[in-house]
Amino acid sequence: MRTNPRRPHPALLVATGLAALLMVGNGCNDSDDPTPEGGDDVTSETGGGDGSTDAEDDAPGDARDSDADPCPDGPTSPLGDPCDDADTTCAYGYDPPECGGITVRCDGDTWIEVEHTDPTEACFDDSDRHACTEDDECGAGTCATLTGGSRFCAYPPSRRMHPCPGEFPGGCCNDSECAGGPLGEGYCVAFEVGYCGGAAPPEENTCRYVECETDTDCADGGICLLAGILGSVVNTCAPAVCASDADCTDGASGRCVPLYNGSTCPDIVFGCTYLDSGCRGIPDCDRGYFCVANRTRNDAECMEHMPAP
């Protein structure tokens, strides 16, 4: 979970070719643990690929292993830094391989890149995309798959109404009065159902009209968000710039996911996120933060929820 904005996943920095902030893999020779002549036992621990050597000695100056790992300490690769051991090759990352890594070699007096691989989607789990994976996680609801592939809990939408006639005349009293809308179908529901906040809502009923049954009912490439998902009271057409992950090509491992269009009384939109996005989906932000679409950059970031005035 992340607040705003998230820092890039360490594996992402491999792709820059400048640093690989990753778990250190085994890329250099390990050294044995010698006992210096005339001194106390020395414990030397070398992390393959990170070049670290921890020595303990009662003698002043901390005796060190003369054959210490020549690879500089990780997790950042020493790319571009000066070096002394010509032709030494060290690997950083690749643990696991799908998370990418970088291999560098001491060429003359400078560490240069030999090769690197970028992280793949397999490096990351889907906990930042899906709010559920099976029905048991949704209590009285079901785990539904949305257009684009994300999974969210779908709950029976509220159909609560105020008694009629109510204090405010003019509202509906039953569903038969809500036969308008794009599909000629609607529901009579208490005004405060799905109400965002601000001034206290009137105690009356209003018609909520069904906008779609499938994505094809939505204009301009919109996606049909079914009732009971992400707070929707009835089936609603959500604006979308993508319909599948294949539509998200502005960065690595693009995903088409539902996002919020703001941090105050937001609606749902469908947009793209990438490995270096501020958030990968709605479940990726901490409580009190929304994963908000940045339509200008075709990206998203965690933004703190701002209550309605």
Residue pairs with C-beta under 8 A, 6 or more apart in sequence:
1 283
1 284
1 285
1 286
1 287
2 278
2 279
2 284
2 285
2 286
2 289
2 302
3 285
3 286
3 289
3 302
3 304
4 278
4 285
4 289
4 301
4 302
4 303
4 304
5 278
5 301
5 302
6 278
6 279
6 284
6 301
6 302
8 275
8 276
9 119
9 123
9 124
9 275
9 276
10 20
10 21
10 22
10 23
10 75
11 20
11 21
11 22
11 93
11 99
11 100
11 119
11 123
12 119
12 252
12 275
12 276
13 19
13 20
13 21
13 22
14 20
14 22
14 93
14 100
14 101
14 102
14 116
14 117
14 118
14 119
15 100
15 116
15 118
15 119
15 252
17 79
17 102
17 113
17 116
18 79
18 80
19 76
19 77
19 79
20 75
20 76
20 77
20 92
20 93
20 100
20 101
20 102
20 116
21 75
21 76
22 74
22 75
22 92
22 93
22 94
22 95
22 99
22 100
22 101
23 75
23 93
23 95
23 99
24 47
24 48
24 49
24 50
24 74
24 75
24 92
24 93
24 95
25 48
25 49
25 91
25 92
25 93
25 94
25 95
25 101
26 48
26 49
26 91
27 48
27 49
27 71
27 89
27 90
27 91
27 92
27 94
27 103
28 46
28 48
28 49
28 51
28 69
28 70
28 71
28 88
28 89
28 90
28 91
29 48
29 69
29 70
30 46
30 48
30 69
31 44
31 46
31 53
31 65
31 67
31 68
31 69
32 44
32 67
33 42
33 43
33 44
33 65
34 42
34 44
34 65
34 67
35 41
35 42
36 42
36 57
36 63
39 57
39 58
39 59
39 63
40 57
40 58
40 59
42 55
42 56
42 57
42 63
42 64
42 65
43 54
43 55
43 56
44 53
44 54
44 55
44 64
44 65
44 68
45 52
45 53
45 54
46 52
46 53
46 68
46 69
47 69
47 74
48 69
48 71
49 71
49 74
49 90
49 91
49 92
50 69
50 71
50 72
50 73
50 74
50 75
50 92
51 68
51 69
51 70
51 71
51 72
51 73
51 74
51 90
52 69
52 73
52 74
53 64
53 65
53 68
53 69
55 62
55 63
55 64
55 65
56 62
57 63
70 84
70 85
70 88
70 90
70 106
71 88
71 90
72 78
72 81
72 83
72 90
72 111
74 92
75 92
75 93
76 92
77 90
77 92
77 93
77 102
77 104
77 111
78 90
78 104
78 111
79 102
79 104
79 111
79 112
79 113
80 110
80 111
81 110
81 111
82 109
82 110
82 111
83 106
83 109
83 110
83 111
84 106
84 109
85 106
86 106
86 107
86 108
87 105
87 106
87 107
88 105
88 106
89 103
89 104
89 105
89 106
89 114
90 103
90 104
90 105
91 101
91 102
91 103
92 101
92 102
92 103
92 104
93 99
93 100
93 101
93 102
94 100
94 101
94 117
95 101
96 123
97 117
98 119
98 120
98 122
98 123
99 119
99 120
99 123
100 116
100 117
100 118
100 119
100 120
100 123
101 116
101 117
102 113
102 115
102 116
103 113
103 114
103 115
103 116
104 111
104 112
104 113
104 114
105 111
105 112
105 114
118 252
119 252
119 253
119 275
120 253
121 253
124 253
124 275
124 280
126 133
127 283
128 279
128 280
128 281
128 283
128 284
129 149
129 150
129 151
129 255
129 257
129 280
129 281
129 283
129 284
130 150
130 151
130 152
130 281
130 283
131 150
131 151
131 152
131 153
131 282
131 283
132 138
132 143
132 151
132 152
132 153
133 143
133 151
134 143
135 141
135 142
135 143
137 143
137 153
138 153
138 154
138 155
139 153
139 155
140 155
140 156
141 153
141 154
141 155
141 156
141 228
142 153
142 154
143 151
143 152
143 153
143 154
144 151
144 152
144 153
144 154
144 226
144 229
145 151
146 152
146 223
146 225
146 229
146 258
147 215
147 223
147 224
147 240
147 243
147 244
147 256
147 270
148 223
148 242
148 243
148 244
148 245
148 255
148 256
148 257
148 258
148 270
149 244
149 245
149 255
149 256
150 255
150 257
150 258
150 281
152 229
152 230
152 258
152 282
153 229
154 226
154 228
154 229
155 228
156 228
157 227
157 228
157 232
157 233
157 234
158 189
158 190
158 193
158 194
158 233
159 187
159 189
160 189
160 190
160 193
161 173
161 188
161 189
161 190
161 205
162 171
162 190
162 191
162 203
162 204
162 205
164 171
164 173
164 174
164 205
165 173
166 203
166 204
166 205
167 202
167 203
167 204
168 202
168 203
168 204
170 204
171 188
171 191
171 204
171 205
171 206
172 178
172 188
172 205
172 206
172 207
173 188
173 205
174 188
175 186
175 187
175 188
177 188
177 207
178 185
178 186
178 187
178 188
178 207
178 208
178 209
179 185
179 186
180 186
180 207
180 209
181 207
181 209
181 210
181 211
182 209
182 210
182 211
182 212
182 217
183 209
183 210
183 211
183 212
183 213
183 217
185 209
185 210
186 207
186 208
186 209
186 210
186 234
187 207
187 208
187 210
187 233
187 234
188 205
188 206
188 207
188 208
189 205
189 206
189 207
189 208
189 233
190 203
190 204
190 205
190 206
191 201
191 202
191 203
191 204
191 205
191 206
192 201
193 208
193 233
194 208
194 231
194 232
194 233
195 201
196 264
196 265
196 308
197 265
197 307
197 308
198 308
198 309
208 233
208 234
209 234
210 227
210 234
210 235
211 217
211 218
211 224
211 234
211 235
211 236
211 237
212 218
212 222
212 224
212 235
212 236
212 237
213 224
213 235
214 224
215 222
215 223
215 224
215 243
217 224
217 237
218 224
218 237
218 238
219 237
220 239
221 240
221 241
221 243
222 237
222 238
222 239
222 240
223 237
223 238
223 240
223 243
223 270
224 235
224 236
224 237
224 238
225 232
225 235
225 236
225 237
225 238
225 258
225 268
226 232
226 235
227 233
227 234
227 235
227 236
230 258
230 268
230 282
231 268
232 268
236 268
238 258
238 267
238 268
238 269
238 270
239 261
239 269
239 270
240 256
240 269
240 270
240 271
241 247
241 269
241 270
241 271
241 272
241 295
241 298
242 248
242 256
242 270
242 271
242 272
243 256
243 270
244 256
245 254
245 255
245 256
247 254
247 256
247 272
248 254
248 255
248 256
248 272
248 273
248 274
248 298
250 272
250 274
250 298
250 299
251 274
251 275
251 276
251 277
251 299
252 274
252 275
252 276
253 274
253 275
254 272
254 273
254 274
255 272
255 273
255 274
255 280
255 281
256 270
256 271
256 272
257 270
257 271
257 272
257 273
257 280
257 281
257 282
258 268
258 269
258 270
258 281
258 282
259 268
259 269
259 270
259 271
259 273
259 281
259 282
259 291
259 292
259 293
259 300
260 266
260 267
260 268
260 269
260 282
260 290
260 291
260 292
260 293
261 267
261 268
261 269
261 292
261 293
262 290
262 292
262 303
263 290
263 292
263 303
263 304
263 305
263 306
264 305
264 306
264 307
264 308
265 308
266 290
266 292
269 293
269 295
271 293
271 295
271 298
271 299
271 300
272 298
272 299
272 300
273 279
273 280
273 281
273 291
273 299
273 300
274 299
277 299
277 300
277 301
278 291
278 299
278 300
278 301
278 302
279 285
279 291
279 300
279 301
279 302
280 291
280 300
281 291
282 290
282 291
284 291
284 302
285 291
285 302
286 302
288 304
288 305
289 302
289 303
289 304
289 305
290 302
290 303
290 304
290 305
291 300
291 301
291 302
292 300
292 301
292 302
292 303
293 299
293 300
294 300
294 301
